Amino acid sequence: MADSTTTGQPDLDLSQAKWQSSSRGSGDVEIAFVEGFIAMRHGRRPDGPAIIFNPREWRAFVRGAREGEFDLT
């Protein structure tokens, strides 16, 4: 099980994660399911940081994206 860091984020080893891009393969975002958490990173910068979501946070993020909460236009 992942330990929690001082930031409240779990301390996950992502070195062996199986990263997935969008079903169309055209997105820059990749996700991986690791130890019950969802990691998200920029696909063109795989050595950069990843954002870690617990399942509840992931559902809220996906719902917000579907509803246009993050649209910049």
Predicted model as a PDB file, atoms N, CA, C, CB and O in Angstrom, pLDDT in the B-factor column:
MODEL        1                                                                  
ATOM      1  N   MET A   1       0.848  -1.187   0.000  1.00 49.00           N  
ATOM      2  CA  MET A   1       0.000   0.000   0.000  1.00 49.00           C  
ATOM      3  C   MET A   1       0.889   1.243   0.000  1.00 49.00           C  
ATOM      4  CB  MET A   1      -0.962   0.002   1.229  1.00 49.00           C  
ATOM      5  O   MET A   1       1.978   1.241   0.572  1.00 49.00           O  
ATOM      6  N   ALA A   2       0.425   2.259  -0.625  1.00 58.00           N  
ATOM      7  CA  ALA A   2       1.187   3.503  -0.725  1.00 58.00           C  
ATOM      8  C   ALA A   2       1.125   4.275   0.582  1.00 58.00           C  
ATOM      9  CB  ALA A   2       0.661   4.368  -1.876  1.00 58.00           C  
ATOM     10  O   ALA A   2       0.072   4.377   1.212  1.00 58.00           O  
ATOM     11  N   ASP A   3       2.264   4.815   0.977  1.00 56.00           N  
ATOM     12  CA  ASP A   3       2.316   5.700   2.141  1.00 56.00           C  
ATOM     13  C   ASP A   3       1.929   7.100   1.708  1.00 56.00           C  
ATOM     14  CB  ASP A   3       3.728   5.695   2.794  1.00 56.00           C  
ATOM     15  O   ASP A   3       2.104   7.465   0.546  1.00 56.00           O  
ATOM     16  N   SER A   4       1.407   7.881   2.634  1.00 49.00           N  
ATOM     17  CA  SER A   4       1.045   9.255   2.343  1.00 49.00           C  
ATOM     18  C   SER A   4       2.230  10.168   2.634  1.00 49.00           C  
ATOM     19  CB  SER A   4      -0.188   9.681   3.162  1.00 49.00           C  
ATOM     20  O   SER A   4       2.940   9.976   3.621  1.00 49.00           O  
ATOM     21  N   THR A   5       2.439  11.151   1.781  1.00 46.00           N  
ATOM     22  CA  THR A   5       3.495  12.129   2.014  1.00 46.00           C  
ATOM     23  C   THR A   5       2.946  13.267   2.843  1.00 46.00           C  
ATOM     24  CB  THR A   5       4.074  12.655   0.686  1.00 46.00           C  
ATOM     25  O   THR A   5       1.765  13.274   3.193  1.00 46.00           O  
ATOM     26  N   THR A   6       3.795  14.230   3.160  1.00 45.00           N  
ATOM     27  CA  THR A   6       3.350  15.372   3.951  1.00 45.00           C  
ATOM     28  C   THR A   6       2.364  16.252   3.186  1.00 45.00           C  
ATOM     29  CB  THR A   6       4.546  16.199   4.385  1.00 45.00           C  
ATOM     30  O   THR A   6       1.661  17.058   3.795  1.00 45.00           O  
ATOM     31  N   THR A   7       2.300  16.111   1.870  1.00 53.00           N  
ATOM     32  CA  THR A   7       1.354  16.892   1.078  1.00 53.00           C  
ATOM     33  C   THR A   7      -0.011  16.226   1.015  1.00 53.00           C  
ATOM     34  CB  THR A   7       1.890  17.100  -0.327  1.00 53.00           C  
ATOM     35  O   THR A   7      -0.948  16.791   0.450  1.00 53.00           O  
ATOM     36  N   GLY A   8      -0.135  15.036   1.585  1.00 64.00           N  
ATOM     37  CA  GLY A   8      -1.396  14.322   1.525  1.00 64.00           C  
ATOM     38  C   GLY A   8      -1.509  13.424   0.303  1.00 64.00           C  
ATOM     39  O   GLY A   8      -2.453  12.642   0.191  1.00 64.00           O  
ATOM     40  N   GLN A   9      -0.561  13.530  -0.607  1.00 71.00           N  
ATOM     41  CA  GLN A   9      -0.546  12.678  -1.790  1.00 71.00           C  
ATOM     42  C   GLN A   9       0.124  11.354  -1.443  1.00 71.00           C  
ATOM     43  CB  GLN A   9       0.186  13.374  -2.972  1.00 71.00           C  
ATOM     44  O   GLN A   9       1.088  11.332  -0.678  1.00 71.00           O  
ATOM     45  N   PRO A  10      -0.376  10.250  -1.996  1.00 80.00           N  
ATOM     46  CA  PRO A  10       0.286   8.975  -1.725  1.00 80.00           C  
ATOM     47  C   PRO A  10       1.664   8.935  -2.385  1.00 80.00           C  
ATOM     48  CB  PRO A  10      -0.579   7.801  -2.221  1.00 80.00           C  
ATOM     49  O   PRO A  10       1.873   9.532  -3.441  1.00 80.00           O  
ATOM     50  N   ASP A  11       2.577   8.243  -1.770  1.00 86.00           N  
ATOM     51  CA  ASP A  11       3.924   8.085  -2.308  1.00 86.00           C  
ATOM     52  C   ASP A  11       3.943   6.812  -3.147  1.00 86.00           C  
ATOM     53  CB  ASP A  11       5.001   8.032  -1.161  1.00 86.00           C  
ATOM     54  O   ASP A  11       4.209   5.727  -2.630  1.00 86.00           O  
ATOM     55  N   LEU A  12       3.662   6.944  -4.439  1.00 92.00           N  
ATOM     56  CA  LEU A  12       3.567   5.800  -5.339  1.00 92.00           C  
ATOM     57  C   LEU A  12       4.824   5.654  -6.176  1.00 92.00           C  
ATOM     58  CB  LEU A  12       2.353   5.934  -6.243  1.00 92.00           C  
ATOM     59  O   LEU A  12       5.439   6.646  -6.567  1.00 92.00           O  
ATOM     60  N   ASP A  13       5.202   4.416  -6.450  1.00 93.00           N  
ATOM     61  CA  ASP A  13       6.286   4.140  -7.377  1.00 93.00           C  
ATOM     62  C   ASP A  13       5.661   4.018  -8.765  1.00 93.00           C  
ATOM     63  CB  ASP A  13       7.083   2.835  -6.976  1.00 93.00           C  
ATOM     64  O   ASP A  13       4.984   3.032  -9.060  1.00 93.00           O  
ATOM     65  N   LEU A  14       5.886   5.013  -9.612  1.00 95.00           N  
ATOM     66  CA  LEU A  14       5.297   5.024 -10.951  1.00 95.00           C  
ATOM     67  C   LEU A  14       6.244   4.489 -12.015  1.00 95.00           C  
ATOM     68  CB  LEU A  14       4.875   6.422 -11.313  1.00 95.00           C  
ATOM     69  O   LEU A  14       5.925   4.527 -13.204  1.00 95.00           O  
ATOM     70  N   SER A  15       7.407   3.989 -11.600  1.00 93.00           N  
ATOM     71  CA  SER A  15       8.408   3.550 -12.576  1.00 93.00           C  
ATOM     72  C   SER A  15       7.955   2.351 -13.401  1.00 93.00           C  
ATOM     73  CB  SER A  15       9.694   3.210 -11.869  1.00 93.00           C  
ATOM     74  O   SER A  15       8.414   2.177 -14.529  1.00 93.00           O  
ATOM     75  N   GLN A  16       7.076   1.533 -12.870  1.00 93.00           N  
ATOM     76  CA  GLN A  16       6.583   0.363 -13.598  1.00 93.00           C  
ATOM     77  C   GLN A  16       5.124   0.520 -14.035  1.00 93.00           C  
ATOM     78  CB  GLN A  16       6.727  -0.880 -12.734  1.00 93.00           C  
ATOM     79  O   GLN A  16       4.496  -0.444 -14.472  1.00 93.00           O  
ATOM     80  N   ALA A  17       4.591   1.735 -13.915  1.00 96.00           N  
ATOM     81  CA  ALA A  17       3.188   1.969 -14.281  1.00 96.00           C  
ATOM     82  C   ALA A  17       2.971   1.733 -15.773  1.00 96.00           C  
ATOM     83  CB  ALA A  17       2.761   3.402 -13.904  1.00 96.00           C  
ATOM     84  O   ALA A  17       3.849   2.008 -16.591  1.00 96.00           O  
ATOM     85  N   LYS A  18       1.801   1.226 -16.109  1.00 96.00           N  
ATOM     86  CA  LYS A  18       1.423   1.022 -17.505  1.00 96.00           C  
ATOM     87  C   LYS A  18       0.570   2.218 -17.928  1.00 96.00           C  
ATOM     88  CB  LYS A  18       0.646  -0.342 -17.705  1.00 96.00           C  
ATOM     89  O   LYS A  18      -0.635   2.254 -17.681  1.00 96.00           O  
ATOM     90  N   TRP A  19       1.207   3.186 -18.562  1.00 96.00           N  
ATOM     91  CA  TRP A  19       0.556   4.438 -18.941  1.00 96.00           C  
ATOM     92  C   TRP A  19      -0.298   4.230 -20.185  1.00 96.00           C  
ATOM     93  CB  TRP A  19       1.602   5.544 -19.186  1.00 96.00           C  
ATOM     94  O   TRP A  19       0.095   3.526 -21.115  1.00 96.00           O  
ATOM     95  N   GLN A  20      -1.476   4.857 -20.186  1.00 94.00           N  
ATOM     96  CA  GLN A  20      -2.422   4.762 -21.292  1.00 94.00           C  
ATOM     97  C   GLN A  20      -2.761   6.155 -21.784  1.00 94.00           C  
ATOM     98  CB  GLN A  20      -3.699   4.007 -20.868  1.00 94.00           C  
ATOM     99  O   GLN A  20      -2.954   7.073 -20.986  1.00 94.00           O  
ATOM    100  N   SER A  21      -2.835   6.315 -23.108  1.00 90.00           N  
ATOM    101  CA  SER A  21      -3.282   7.589 -23.668  1.00 90.00           C  
ATOM    102  C   SER A  21      -4.746   7.442 -24.062  1.00 90.00           C  
ATOM    103  CB  SER A  21      -2.405   8.016 -24.898  1.00 90.00           C  
ATOM    104  O   SER A  21      -5.341   6.385 -23.851  1.00 90.00           O  
ATOM    105  N   SER A  22      -5.319   8.472 -24.623  1.00 75.00           N  
ATOM    106  CA  SER A  22      -6.725   8.433 -25.006  1.00 75.00           C  
ATOM    107  C   SER A  22      -6.978   7.320 -26.012  1.00 75.00           C  
ATOM    108  CB  SER A  22      -7.159   9.780 -25.586  1.00 75.00           C  
ATOM    109  O   SER A  22      -6.052   6.829 -26.658  1.00 75.00           O  
ATOM    110  N   SER A  23      -8.227   6.931 -26.136  1.00 66.00           N  
ATOM    111  CA  SER A  23      -8.577   5.853 -27.057  1.00 66.00           C  
ATOM    112  C   SER A  23      -8.250   6.205 -28.498  1.00 66.00           C  
ATOM    113  CB  SER A  23     -10.048   5.520 -26.934  1.00 66.00           C  
ATOM    114  O   SER A  23      -8.036   5.317 -29.323  1.00 66.00           O  
ATOM    115  N   ARG A  24      -8.210   7.478 -28.803  1.00 69.00           N  
ATOM    116  CA  ARG A  24      -7.860   7.927 -30.149  1.00 69.00           C  
ATOM    117  C   ARG A  24      -6.356   8.043 -30.334  1.00 69.00           C  
ATOM    118  CB  ARG A  24      -8.517   9.260 -30.444  1.00 69.00           C  
ATOM    119  O   ARG A  24      -5.871   8.162 -31.460  1.00 69.00           O  
ATOM    120  N   GLY A  25      -5.624   8.009 -29.238  1.00 58.00           N  
ATOM    121  CA  GLY A  25      -4.178   8.094 -29.314  1.00 58.00           C  
ATOM    122  C   GLY A  25      -3.653   9.466 -29.691  1.00 58.00           C  
ATOM    123  O   GLY A  25      -2.488   9.601 -30.067  1.00 58.00           O  
ATOM    124  N   SER A  26      -4.493  10.482 -29.597  1.00 62.00           N  
ATOM    125  CA  SER A  26      -4.068  11.804 -30.045  1.00 62.00           C  
ATOM    126  C   SER A  26      -3.852  12.794 -28.899  1.00 62.00           C  
ATOM    127  CB  SER A  26      -5.086  12.360 -30.998  1.00 62.00           C  
ATOM    128  O   SER A  26      -3.446  13.931 -29.134  1.00 62.00           O  
ATOM    129  N   GLY A  27      -4.118  12.374 -27.674  1.00 68.00           N  
ATOM    130  CA  GLY A  27      -4.006  13.302 -26.557  1.00 68.00           C  
ATOM    131  C   GLY A  27      -2.624  13.355 -25.965  1.00 68.00           C  
ATOM    132  O   GLY A  27      -1.821  12.441 -26.153  1.00 68.00           O  
ATOM    133  N   ASP A  28      -2.344  14.421 -25.249  1.00 86.00           N  
ATOM    134  CA  ASP A  28      -1.070  14.564 -24.557  1.00 86.00           C  
ATOM    135  C   ASP A  28      -1.144  14.037 -23.136  1.00 86.00           C  
ATOM    136  CB  ASP A  28      -0.636  16.014 -24.548  1.00 86.00           C  
ATOM    137  O   ASP A  28      -0.120  13.940 -22.459  1.00 86.00           O  
ATOM    138  N   VAL A  29      -2.332  13.698 -22.675  1.00 91.00           N  
ATOM    139  CA  VAL A  29      -2.528  13.242 -21.310  1.00 91.00           C  
ATOM    140  C   VAL A  29      -2.466  11.720 -21.274  1.00 91.00           C  
ATOM    141  CB  VAL A  29      -3.873  13.752 -20.745  1.00 91.00           C  
ATOM    142  O   VAL A  29      -3.048  11.039 -22.117  1.00 91.00           O  
ATOM    143  N   GLU A  30      -1.750  11.202 -20.283  1.00 94.00           N  
ATOM    144  CA  GLU A  30      -1.695   9.765 -20.052  1.00 94.00           C  
ATOM    145  C   GLU A  30      -2.117   9.483 -18.624  1.00 94.00           C  
ATOM    146  CB  GLU A  30      -0.277   9.203 -20.329  1.00 94.00           C  
ATOM    147  O   GLU A  30      -1.875  10.286 -17.723  1.00 94.00           O  
ATOM    148  N   ILE A  31      -2.755   8.330 -18.422  1.00 96.00           N  
ATOM    149  CA  ILE A  31      -3.152   7.918 -17.078  1.00 96.00           C  
ATOM    150  C   ILE A  31      -2.643   6.508 -16.812  1.00 96.00           C  
ATOM    151  CB  ILE A  31      -4.694   7.987 -16.906  1.00 96.00           C  
ATOM    152  O   ILE A  31      -2.398   5.731 -17.734  1.00 96.00           O  
ATOM    153  N   ALA A  32      -2.492   6.201 -15.530  1.00 97.00           N  
ATOM    154  CA  ALA A  32      -2.104   4.864 -15.091  1.00 97.00           C  
ATOM    155  C   ALA A  32      -2.844   4.566 -13.790  1.00 97.00           C  
ATOM    156  CB  ALA A  32      -0.545   4.750 -14.900  1.00 97.00           C  
ATOM    157  O   ALA A  32      -3.041   5.453 -12.960  1.00 97.00           O  
ATOM    158  N   PHE A  33      -3.247   3.329 -13.624  1.00 97.00           N  
ATOM    159  CA  PHE A  33      -3.905   2.875 -12.406  1.00 97.00           C  
ATOM    160  C   PHE A  33      -2.860   2.145 -11.563  1.00 97.00           C  
ATOM    161  CB  PHE A  33      -5.140   1.946 -12.725  1.00 97.00           C  
ATOM    162  O   PHE A  33      -2.313   1.123 -11.978  1.00 97.00           O  
ATOM    163  N   VAL A  34      -2.591   2.692 -10.367  1.00 96.00           N  
ATOM    164  CA  VAL A  34      -1.521   2.165  -9.517  1.00 96.00           C  
ATOM    165  C   VAL A  34      -2.016   2.079  -8.077  1.00 96.00           C  
ATOM    166  CB  VAL A  34      -0.246   3.053  -9.606  1.00 96.00           C  
ATOM    167  O   VAL A  34      -2.381   3.088  -7.475  1.00 96.00           O  
ATOM    168  N   GLU A  35      -2.025   0.883  -7.541  1.00 95.00           N  
ATOM    169  CA  GLU A  35      -2.366   0.657  -6.125  1.00 95.00           C  
ATOM    170  C   GLU A  35      -3.679   1.323  -5.708  1.00 95.00           C  
ATOM    171  CB  GLU A  35      -1.245   1.168  -5.240  1.00 95.00           C  
ATOM    172  O   GLU A  35      -3.776   1.867  -4.608  1.00 95.00           O  
ATOM    173  N   GLY A  36      -4.670   1.284  -6.565  1.00 96.00           N  
ATOM    174  CA  GLY A  36      -5.976   1.857  -6.238  1.00 96.00           C  
ATOM    175  C   GLY A  36      -6.076   3.349  -6.478  1.00 96.00           C  
ATOM    176  O   GLY A  36      -7.114   3.943  -6.186  1.00 96.00           O  
ATOM    177  N   PHE A  37      -5.044   3.969  -6.993  1.00 97.00           N  
ATOM    178  CA  PHE A  37      -5.035   5.390  -7.318  1.00 97.00           C  
ATOM    179  C   PHE A  37      -4.928   5.567  -8.826  1.00 97.00           C  
ATOM    180  CB  PHE A  37      -3.873   6.114  -6.600  1.00 97.00           C  
ATOM    181  O   PHE A  37      -4.609   4.621  -9.547  1.00 97.00           O  
ATOM    182  N   ILE A  38      -5.192   6.773  -9.296  1.00 97.00           N  
ATOM    183  CA  ILE A  38      -5.078   7.108 -10.709  1.00 97.00           C  
ATOM    184  C   ILE A  38      -4.027   8.202 -10.830  1.00 97.00           C  
ATOM    185  CB  ILE A  38      -6.459   7.565 -11.313  1.00 97.00           C  
ATOM    186  O   ILE A  38      -4.141   9.259 -10.210  1.00 97.00           O  
ATOM    187  N   ALA A  39      -3.003   7.936 -11.636  1.00 97.00           N  
ATOM    188  CA  ALA A  39      -1.948   8.917 -11.880  1.00 97.00           C  
ATOM    189  C   ALA A  39      -2.169   9.506 -13.269  1.00 97.00           C  
ATOM    190  CB  ALA A  39      -0.519   8.270 -11.756  1.00 97.00           C  
ATOM    191  O   ALA A  39      -2.536   8.791 -14.202  1.00 97.00           O  
ATOM    192  N   MET A  40      -1.945  10.807 -13.403  1.00 96.00           N  
ATOM    193  CA  MET A  40      -2.102  11.488 -14.686  1.00 96.00           C  
ATOM    194  C   MET A  40      -0.852  12.313 -14.941  1.00 96.00           C  
ATOM    195  CB  MET A  40      -3.382  12.385 -14.705  1.00 96.00           C  
ATOM    196  O   MET A  40      -0.346  12.986 -14.044  1.00 96.00           O  
ATOM    197  N   ARG A  41      -0.351  12.255 -16.192  1.00 95.00           N  
ATOM    198  CA  ARG A  41       0.852  13.007 -16.544  1.00 95.00           C  
ATOM    199  C   ARG A  41       0.744  13.527 -17.969  1.00 95.00           C  
ATOM    200  CB  ARG A  41       2.111  12.133 -16.384  1.00 95.00           C  
ATOM    201  O   ARG A  41      -0.141  13.133 -18.728  1.00 95.00           O  
ATOM    202  N   HIS A  42       1.660  14.416 -18.315  1.00 93.00           N  
ATOM    203  CA  HIS A  42       1.765  14.954 -19.667  1.00 93.00           C  
ATOM    204  C   HIS A  42       2.552  13.932 -20.483  1.00 93.00           C  
ATOM    205  CB  HIS A  42       2.460  16.383 -19.686  1.00 93.00           C  
ATOM    206  O   HIS A  42       3.700  13.627 -20.160  1.00 93.00           O  
ATOM    207  N   GLY A  43       1.937  13.406 -21.535  1.00 89.00           N  
ATOM    208  CA  GLY A  43       2.552  12.353 -22.322  1.00 89.00           C  
ATOM    209  C   GLY A  43       3.824  12.742 -23.032  1.00 89.00           C  
ATOM    210  O   GLY A  43       4.671  11.889 -23.295  1.00 89.00           O  
ATOM    211  N   ARG A  44       3.975  14.016 -23.349  1.00 89.00           N  
ATOM    212  CA  ARG A  44       5.201  14.462 -24.023  1.00 89.00           C  
ATOM    213  C   ARG A  44       6.326  14.752 -23.048  1.00 89.00           C  
ATOM    214  CB  ARG A  44       4.921  15.698 -24.848  1.00 89.00           C  
ATOM    215  O   ARG A  44       7.460  15.015 -23.449  1.00 89.00           O  
ATOM    216  N   ARG A  45       6.002  14.701 -21.761  1.00 92.00           N  
ATOM    217  CA  ARG A  45       7.003  14.926 -20.714  1.00 92.00           C  
ATOM    218  C   ARG A  45       6.915  13.803 -19.680  1.00 92.00           C  
ATOM    219  CB  ARG A  45       6.797  16.318 -20.036  1.00 92.00           C  
ATOM    220  O   ARG A  45       6.593  14.053 -18.519  1.00 92.00           O  
ATOM    221  N   PRO A  46       7.197  12.587 -20.089  1.00 90.00           N  
ATOM    222  CA  PRO A  46       6.997  11.447 -19.184  1.00 90.00           C  
ATOM    223  C   PRO A  46       7.867  11.472 -17.929  1.00 90.00           C  
ATOM    224  CB  PRO A  46       7.260  10.182 -19.924  1.00 90.00           C  
ATOM    225  O   PRO A  46       7.546  10.799 -16.950  1.00 90.00           O  
ATOM    226  N   ASP A  47       8.947  12.224 -17.938  1.00 92.00           N  
ATOM    227  CA  ASP A  47       9.783  12.315 -16.739  1.00 92.00           C  
ATOM    228  C   ASP A  47       9.333  13.424 -15.794  1.00 92.00           C  
ATOM    229  CB  ASP A  47      11.225  12.542 -17.133  1.00 92.00           C  
ATOM    230  O   ASP A  47       9.898  13.590 -14.714  1.00 92.00           O  
ATOM    231  N   GLY A  48       8.322  14.178 -16.197  1.00 93.00           N  
ATOM    232  CA  GLY A  48       7.802  15.257 -15.364  1.00 93.00           C  
ATOM    233  C   GLY A  48       6.909  14.716 -14.260  1.00 93.00           C  
ATOM    234  O   GLY A  48       6.753  13.503 -14.118  1.00 93.00           O  
ATOM    235  N   PRO A  49       6.329  15.603 -13.487  1.00 93.00           N  
ATOM    236  CA  PRO A  49       5.489  15.177 -12.365  1.00 93.00           C  
ATOM    237  C   PRO A  49       4.161  14.579 -12.830  1.00 93.00           C  
ATOM    238  CB  PRO A  49       5.223  16.355 -11.440  1.00 93.00           C  
ATOM    239  O   PRO A  49       3.696  14.835 -13.940  1.00 93.00           O  
ATOM    240  N   ALA A  50       3.577  13.791 -11.963  1.00 95.00           N  
ATOM    241  CA  ALA A  50       2.245  13.230 -12.197  1.00 95.00           C  
ATOM    242  C   ALA A  50       1.314  13.735 -11.097  1.00 95.00           C  
ATOM    243  CB  ALA A  50       2.283  11.657 -12.227  1.00 95.00           C  
ATOM    244  O   ALA A  50       1.728  13.949  -9.958  1.00 95.00           O  
ATOM    245  N   ILE A  51       0.077  13.916 -11.459  1.00 95.00           N  
ATOM    246  CA  ILE A  51      -0.959  14.261 -10.485  1.00 95.00           C  
ATOM    247  C   ILE A  51      -1.600  12.944 -10.053  1.00 95.00           C  
ATOM    248  CB  ILE A  51      -2.036  15.270 -11.090  1.00 95.00           C  
ATOM    249  O   ILE A  51      -1.928  12.103 -10.889  1.00 95.00           O  
ATOM    250  N   ILE A  52      -1.775  12.771  -8.746  1.00 96.00           N  
ATOM    251  CA  ILE A  52      -2.339  11.535  -8.215  1.00 96.00           C  
ATOM    252  C   ILE A  52      -3.739  11.818  -7.678  1.00 96.00           C  
ATOM    253  CB  ILE A  52      -1.429  10.938  -7.102  1.00 96.00           C  
ATOM    254  O   ILE A  52      -3.939  12.742  -6.889  1.00 96.00           O  
ATOM    255  N   PHE A  53      -4.705  11.011  -8.117  1.00 97.00           N  
ATOM    256  CA  PHE A  53      -6.090  11.118  -7.669  1.00 97.00           C  
ATOM    257  C   PHE A  53      -6.486   9.851  -6.925  1.00 97.00           C  
ATOM    258  CB  PHE A  53      -7.040  11.365  -8.863  1.00 97.00           C  
ATOM    259  O   PHE A  53      -6.071   8.755  -7.300  1.00 97.00           O  
ATOM    260  N   ASN A  54      -7.288   9.996  -5.871  1.00 96.00           N  
ATOM    261  CA  ASN A  54      -7.950   8.814  -5.331  1.00 96.00           C  
ATOM    262  C   ASN A  54      -9.220   8.613  -6.174  1.00 96.00           C  
ATOM    263  CB  ASN A  54      -8.282   8.977  -3.773  1.00 96.00           C  
ATOM    264  O   ASN A  54      -9.577   9.508  -6.940  1.00 96.00           O  
ATOM    265  N   PRO A  55      -9.905   7.483  -6.059  1.00 97.00           N  
ATOM    266  CA  PRO A  55     -11.056   7.243  -6.926  1.00 97.00           C  
ATOM    267  C   PRO A  55     -12.149   8.315  -6.848  1.00 97.00           C  
ATOM    268  CB  PRO A  55     -11.649   5.924  -6.588  1.00 97.00           C  
ATOM    269  O   PRO A  55     -12.737   8.666  -7.871  1.00 97.00           O  
ATOM    270  N   ARG A  56     -12.422   8.830  -5.663  1.00 97.00           N  
ATOM    271  CA  ARG A  56     -13.447   9.874  -5.519  1.00 97.00           C  
ATOM    272  C   ARG A  56     -13.028  11.146  -6.242  1.00 97.00           C  
ATOM    273  CB  ARG A  56     -13.709  10.175  -4.031  1.00 97.00           C  
ATOM    274  O   ARG A  56     -13.836  11.764  -6.935  1.00 97.00           O  
ATOM    275  N   GLU A  57     -11.778  11.535  -6.083  1.00 96.00           N  
ATOM    276  CA  GLU A  57     -11.269  12.729  -6.763  1.00 96.00           C  
ATOM    277  C   GLU A  57     -11.288  12.543  -8.281  1.00 96.00           C  
ATOM    278  CB  GLU A  57      -9.839  13.049  -6.286  1.00 96.00           C  
ATOM    279  O   GLU A  57     -11.613  13.476  -9.016  1.00 96.00           O  
ATOM    280  N   TRP A  58     -10.941  11.346  -8.751  1.00 96.00           N  
ATOM    281  CA  TRP A  58     -10.934  11.069 -10.182  1.00 96.00           C  
ATOM    282  C   TRP A  58     -12.336  11.193 -10.774  1.00 96.00           C  
ATOM    283  CB  TRP A  58     -10.371   9.675 -10.448  1.00 96.00           C  
ATOM    284  O   TRP A  58     -12.519  11.790 -11.835  1.00 96.00           O  
ATOM    285  N   ARG A  59     -13.328  10.623 -10.078  1.00 97.00           N  
ATOM    286  CA  ARG A  59     -14.721  10.735 -10.559  1.00 97.00           C  
ATOM    287  C   ARG A  59     -15.141  12.195 -10.655  1.00 97.00           C  
ATOM    288  CB  ARG A  59     -15.689   9.968  -9.622  1.00 97.00           C  
ATOM    289  O   ARG A  59     -15.776  12.596 -11.631  1.00 97.00           O  
ATOM    290  N   ALA A  60     -14.792  12.992  -9.652  1.00 97.00           N  
ATOM    291  CA  ALA A  60     -15.145  14.414  -9.675  1.00 97.00           C  
ATOM    292  C   ALA A  60     -14.424  15.134 -10.815  1.00 97.00           C  
ATOM    293  CB  ALA A  60     -14.801  15.077  -8.326  1.00 97.00           C  
ATOM    294  O   ALA A  60     -15.015  15.989 -11.473  1.00 97.00           O  
ATOM    295  N   PHE A  61     -13.163  14.800 -11.054  1.00 95.00           N  
ATOM    296  CA  PHE A  61     -12.409  15.421 -12.138  1.00 95.00           C  
ATOM    297  C   PHE A  61     -13.029  15.071 -13.492  1.00 95.00           C  
ATOM    298  CB  PHE A  61     -10.936  14.977 -12.092  1.00 95.00           C  
ATOM    299  O   PHE A  61     -13.245  15.954 -14.322  1.00 95.00           O  
ATOM    300  N   VAL A  62     -13.311  13.801 -13.714  1.00 95.00           N  
ATOM    301  CA  VAL A  62     -13.897  13.373 -14.991  1.00 95.00           C  
ATOM    302  C   VAL A  62     -15.273  14.009 -15.184  1.00 95.00           C  
ATOM    303  CB  VAL A  62     -14.008  11.829 -15.053  1.00 95.00           C  
ATOM    304  O   VAL A  62     -15.593  14.455 -16.286  1.00 95.00           O  
ATOM    305  N   ARG A  63     -16.077  14.057 -14.148  1.00 96.00           N  
ATOM    306  CA  ARG A  63     -17.393  14.691 -14.240  1.00 96.00           C  
ATOM    307  C   ARG A  63     -17.247  16.162 -14.610  1.00 96.00           C  
ATOM    308  CB  ARG A  63     -18.162  14.547 -12.909  1.00 96.00           C  
ATOM    309  O   ARG A  63     -17.968  16.656 -15.477  1.00 96.00           O  
ATOM    310  N   GLY A  64     -16.329  16.860 -13.967  1.00 96.00           N  
ATOM    311  CA  GLY A  64     -16.102  18.270 -14.279  1.00 96.00           C  
ATOM    312  C   GLY A  64     -15.643  18.471 -15.707  1.00 96.00           C  
ATOM    313  O   GLY A  64     -16.077  19.409 -16.375  1.00 96.00           O  
ATOM    314  N   ALA A  65     -14.763  17.590 -16.183  1.00 91.00           N  
ATOM    315  CA  ALA A  65     -14.289  17.700 -17.569  1.00 91.00           C  
ATOM    316  C   ALA A  65     -15.434  17.476 -18.549  1.00 91.00           C  
ATOM    317  CB  ALA A  65     -13.158  16.687 -17.837  1.00 91.00           C  
ATOM    318  O   ALA A  65     -15.552  18.201 -19.538  1.00 91.00           O  
ATOM    319  N   ARG A  66     -16.269  16.492 -18.289  1.00 93.00           N  
ATOM    320  CA  ARG A  66     -17.413  16.216 -19.171  1.00 93.00           C  
ATOM    321  C   ARG A  66     -18.406  17.369 -19.201  1.00 93.00           C  
ATOM    322  CB  ARG A  66     -18.124  14.946 -18.726  1.00 93.00           C  
ATOM    323  O   ARG A  66     -19.033  17.636 -20.226  1.00 93.00           O  
ATOM    324  N   GLU A  67     -18.540  18.047 -18.073  1.00 95.00           N  
ATOM    325  CA  GLU A  67     -19.492  19.160 -17.977  1.00 95.00           C  
ATOM    326  C   GLU A  67     -18.897  20.499 -18.408  1.00 95.00           C  
ATOM    327  CB  GLU A  67     -20.000  19.274 -16.562  1.00 95.00           C  
ATOM    328  O   GLU A  67     -19.568  21.528 -18.334  1.00 95.00           O  
ATOM    329  N   GLY A  68     -17.640  20.491 -18.858  1.00 94.00           N  
ATOM    330  CA  GLY A  68     -17.023  21.711 -19.358  1.00 94.00           C  
ATOM    331  C   GLY A  68     -16.445  22.632 -18.304  1.00 94.00           C  
ATOM    332  O   GLY A  68     -16.136  23.789 -18.588  1.00 94.00           O  
ATOM    333  N   GLU A  69     -16.300  22.135 -17.110  1.00 94.00           N  
ATOM    334  CA  GLU A  69     -15.800  22.953 -16.003  1.00 94.00           C  
ATOM    335  C   GLU A  69     -14.411  23.536 -16.283  1.00 94.00           C  
ATOM    336  CB  GLU A  69     -15.758  22.125 -14.730  1.00 94.00           C  
ATOM    337  O   GLU A  69     -14.072  24.606 -15.777  1.00 94.00           O  
ATOM    338  N   PHE A  70     -13.618  22.841 -17.078  1.00 88.00           N  
ATOM    339  CA  PHE A  70     -12.240  23.254 -17.303  1.00 88.00           C  
ATOM    340  C   PHE A  70     -12.017  23.885 -18.673  1.00 88.00           C  
ATOM    341  CB  PHE A  70     -11.330  22.077 -17.142  1.00 88.00           C  
ATOM    342  O   PHE A  70     -10.877  24.169 -19.040  1.00 88.00           O  
ATOM    343  N   ASP A  71     -13.089  24.108 -19.434  1.00 88.00           N  
ATOM    344  CA  ASP A  71     -12.952  24.726 -20.753  1.00 88.00           C  
ATOM    345  C   ASP A  71     -12.416  26.151 -20.598  1.00 88.00           C  
ATOM    346  CB  ASP A  71     -14.315  24.732 -21.508  1.00 88.00           C  
ATOM    347  O   ASP A  71     -12.886  26.916 -19.755  1.00 88.00           O  
ATOM    348  N   LEU A  72     -11.450  26.483 -21.405  1.00 84.00           N  
ATOM    349  CA  LEU A  72     -10.828  27.803 -21.321  1.00 84.00           C  
ATOM    350  C   LEU A  72     -11.414  28.791 -22.325  1.00 84.00           C  
ATOM    351  CB  LEU A  72      -9.338  27.683 -21.540  1.00 84.00           C  
ATOM    352  O   LEU A  72     -11.016  29.956 -22.337  1.00 84.00           O  
ATOM    353  N   THR A  73     -12.324  28.364 -23.145  1.00 78.00           N  
ATOM    354  CA  THR A  73     -12.907  29.275 -24.142  1.00 78.00           C  
ATOM    355  C   THR A  73     -14.192  29.882 -23.650  1.00 78.00           C  
ATOM    356  CB  THR A  73     -13.156  28.551 -25.451  1.00 78.00           C  
ATOM    357  O   THR A  73     -14.814  30.671 -24.361  1.00 78.00           O  
TER     358      THR A  73                                                      
ENDMDL                                                                          
END                                                                             
